[in-house]
Amino acid sequence: MRFIFFGILFPFQLFSQTPTIDSLKNFLQVHPQEDTIRANTLITLARAYMIEMNDQKKMQEYNPQLLALSEKIGFKKGMAYAYMNMAFLSTGNGDGEKTMSYYFKALQLMEDTGFKPGIGSCYQNIGLALNYQGKYAEAIQYTLKGIKIKEELNDEKGAAAGYNTIGNAYTKLGNYLEALKYYFISLKLKEKMNDQLGASVALLNIGSVLSSQGKLDAARLYESKALAISKALGDKQGEALVYCNIGDLYFAQENYK
């Protein structure tokens, strides 16, 4: 069965709404001053390319500028964001050692500034990276530290992502009861926020665990709920994942029609 991980977390609180890439680039042209305003603009621009445009090459074009400027003016928060970006790229390249090194550098810098949203995100990203590396017990420890901070800040979205990571870790450890516990917590938060896409992820993961337990009818019920949401959202990738899982269920029941 297939499980879904939530991606990297970034504590972006620089703008109430993300400006367009063109407007950010234009601002950099008219604001050449080497200050935190320019650094924050570079942070947001790198984020836009990486998360919204999925253009890592462009992000790599601006991230070195962010790191160099932040180091020059002593802007630790900017340095931390740059290292988080570098950790993300290292994860994609399969370089676990560099990933952890960059995340811990980012964590230290965030702690130096006392920026709690950043500290919480670093802990959870370290947990996510450890999960990918198969270090599940450590992943749970770091993710719980991040969740504690996210809950103190009333960051339900961040907490929900953390609970999903813990659910994945317990699934890999074969502790299905604990996995379901955390997936259901994540689902409850996603439903509270009316995050339909996030809810479909939680439902899919719950269905996958139930299937692993041999509870195929219950698994199909949750997979069907996830499918309905994916269809309503037009989420073709999510829909394909659910169909794959449902196919596995029918195969397990020897229903080959």
N, C-alpha and C positions, 0 to 999 in steps of 0.2 A: 504494500500500500504506500501511497505517496503522501508525505507531510509537507506543510508549507512553513518556512521560516519568515519572520518579518526581517526586513533589512536594517541597515545601519540607522542609528538615531542621531539627529543633530539638534541641539538646543537653540534653534534659531528664534531669536526674539528681537531682531533688529528692525523689522518693518512689520506693520500690522498686516499688510498685504505685500506679496512679492512683486516688485516692479518688473517690467518687461526687460529682457536681456538688452534690447537696443537702448532703452532709457538708462540702464546701468552703465553701459559702455559709453554712452554720450556724457554721462556725469563724470566718468573718469577723465574724459577729454578736457572738460572745463574745470576740473578740480585736481590739478597736478600736485597740490600740497601733500607733503608726506606726513599725514596725521591719521588719527583713529577713524576719521570720517572716510578717508580713502580706503583704509584697511577694512572697515565694515562693509563698504561697497564691494570690495574684492571677495569678501566672505560670501556675500549674498549672490554675487555673480558666479562664483565657483559652485555654489549650491544649485543654482538654476541650471547650469550646464550638466551637473552630475545627476541630479534627482529628476528634474522636470524634462530635460532634453535627452538624458542618457547619453551624453557626449563626453566621454572621459578624456578624449584628446584635448578638447577645448578647456576642460577643467584643469588639465595638467599645464595648459598655457598660462593660466592665471594663478594657480596655487603657488608656484615658486615666487611670483611677485608678492603674494600675500605674506609668505614666510619671511622673505628678505626685508620687506617694509616693516613688518611687526618686530623683527629682531632689531632693526635699526632704531626704531622709536621706543623699544622696550614695552611693546603691547602684548602682554602674555596671553590674553584671551585670543588675539589674532593668531599667535603662534600655535596655540592649542587647536584651533580650528584647522590650521594648515596640516598639523600632524594627524588629525582625525581624517582629513582627506587622503593623506598619504597611506594611512592604515587601510582605508577602504580600497585603494588601488592595489595594495599589497595582497589583500584578501582575494581580490579578483585574479591576481597572478599566482595564487597558491603559495605565497611566501609567508608562512605562519610566523616565523621568527621575526621578520620585519614588522608584520602586522602588530604583534604584541609589543614590540619596542616602541612603535609610534603611538599606540594607544596609552601606554604607561607614561610616555612623555607628555601626551595631551592631558592625562589625568593629573599629573604633578602640577602642570601649569594652571589647570582649572582650580585645583586645590589652593595654589598660591594666591589666586585672585578671589577665592571664596565664592565663585559663581556656581551656585548649587545646581541649576539646570544642567550646566556643563558637566559637573561632577557626576550627577546621576546618569547622564547619557554615556559618559566614559565607562562607568561601571557596567552598564548594560551592554555596551558594544564589546567590552572585554569578554563578558559572558557569552555573547553571540559568537565571537571569534573562537573561544574555547570550545563551544558546542561544535563548530565546524571541524575543529581539530580532534574531536572525540574525547575531550577531557571534560566529561559531563558533570562530575561531582564539583569540580572547580567552577564550571560554568554556572551551576546553580548558586554557589556561594556569592559570586560577583553579581549575578543578576538580582539576587535578593537585596544586595546593598543598593543597587540602582533603583529597584522598585520602592524601597523604603523612602528614598529621597523624592521620587516621583509622586508618591502618595502625600508626602509632607507638602508638596507644591501643588497638590490637587491636579496633577498632570495625568488624567485618566488614560489618555492615548498612549503615553509612554509606559505607564504601568501595565496596560493591556498587552503591549508588545513584549514586555518582560515576562509576564505570565505565560505567554505563548512559548517563549524561549525555554522556560523551565519545563513546560509540558513536553516540548521536544526532547529535552535532556532526559527526563524520566522515561519517556517512551524508549529511547535508545538504551537505557539501563534495564528495560524490561519491567519497570514498576508502573504498570498500567493504571492502577488505582490512583497513584499520585499524579500521573499524567492527566487523567481525566479531571481530577480536582482542579488543576491549574488551567486546563483548557476551558472548563466551565466558568471559572472566574474571568478569564479573558473574554469569553462570549458574553457574559453578563455586562461587562464594561462596554463592549462594542455595541451591544443593543441599547444600552443607556445613552450612548453618544449618537445613536442612529447611524453608526458606521456600518453600512450594509456590506461593503467589501470585506471589512475586517471580520464581521460576523460570519460571512461565508467561509473565510479561512478557518475560523474556530470550529465551525460545524464540520468542515471537511476533515480537520484533524481529529475531532471527536469520533467521527465515523471510522477513520482509519484505525484508531485504538480499539474501538469496539470490534472491528473486523479481526484484529490481531488476537482478541480475546475469544474469538469464535462466535460472537454475538451478531450473527450476520443480518438478521431481520432488523435489529436496532440500528446497526451500522447503515443499512440501506435507508432507514428513515431519516437519519441525519444527513446522509449524502444527498438525498432527494431535496431536503431543505436548502442545502448549499447550492444545488443545481438550479433551483427556482430563483434564488437571489442572483446567481451569475447570469442567468438568462435575462432577468429584469434589468440588470445593469449593463447588459451587452458586453460582459467580460468573457471574451472568447477563450482566453488562456485559462481562466478559472473553470469555465465550462468544460474545456478539454480535460483538465485534471480530474474533475468530478466524474466524467464519463469513463476515464481510465480506471478510477477506483470502483465505480459501479460494475464495470466489466470484470474486475478482479473478484468482486463479490459473487457475481453469477458463475464465474469459473469455479470458485470455491464450493458453490452449491451444485456444481456439475450441471448447470443450466446453460447449455451451449447454443440456445436459439438466439 
